[in-house]
Amino acid sequence: MSIKEKIKEFVIEWDSEGLKNYCQSILKSDEATASNLLKIIGDVMKYVGDQFESEEIFLPELIGSAETVKGVIDEILDPAIRAAGEKKESMGKVVIGTVESDVHSIGKDLVGSFLFSYGFEVYNLGVEVTADQFISKAEEVGADVIGLSSLLTMSMDFQKQVIEELKKRGLREKYKVIVGGAPTTEEWADQIGADAWADDSIEAVNKIKEILNK
C-alpha cells in the first residue's frame, strides 16, 4: 500500500492517532518530507471533498475527515516543516469568522479546516466577530481574503457592515471578501458588494482559489 493510500485510509476512518503515528514514522524513516506529506494530505482532502460534492459521503463524514487532518498538520507536519527549516508553501492568508450577533461555528470551522489542508494560512476569529476585529486582524497578518459566515437571517446585515467599514477606511480594494452561510445567496453577495459567495466548504475553497487566481 502506498503512502497516499495509507493516509487516505486513516483520514476516511477518522483515525487521528493512527495518522499522527504513521506520519511520524514516515518522517523518521526519511520516506517522505513533511512538505511531501502535506501535499499528499491536500490531495486526499480533495478526494474527500469530491465525494461530498457527489453525495457519496455527508456532512458528518466531511467534518470527521477535516478534523483528523487538522490534528496531524497542527501537531506533526507544521512543527516538522519549521524544524527542517523548510518554508511552507502558502496559497494565501484568510481571516474567517462568524459575524456579530451569531454564534454558529460548524460551517465556518469546516471551511477553515479545508483551507488549512489545501495550504492556506487560516486565522479563525471564532464567533460574534465585529467589523473592527475582522479588519484589525486582516491588517495585522496581511490577509488576502476575509471570510464572513452568517447562519442567522438577522445577522446577515453584519456581513454588509464589514464591507461598508472596509470602504470607510479606504481598504475595500485591499482584500477579497467572501460570504457564506445558510440564509445567504449569490444575489445577497452581489447586493452587498462581496467578491464571492459559497454554498459549502468545498465551494468556499474553490471560490477563494478562483478570486486569488490560484
Secondary structure, 3 states (H helix, E strand, C coil): CCHHHHHHHHHHCCCHHHHHHHHHHHHHCCCCCHHHHHHHHHHHHHHHHHHHHCCCCCHHHHHHHHHHHHHHHHHHHHHHHHHCCCCCCCCCEEEEEEECCCCCCHHHHHHHHHHHHCCCEEEECCCCECHHHHHHHHHHHCCCEEEEECCCHHHHHHHHHHHHHHHHCCCHHHCEEEEECCCCCHHHHHHHCCCEEECCHHHHHHHHHHHCCC
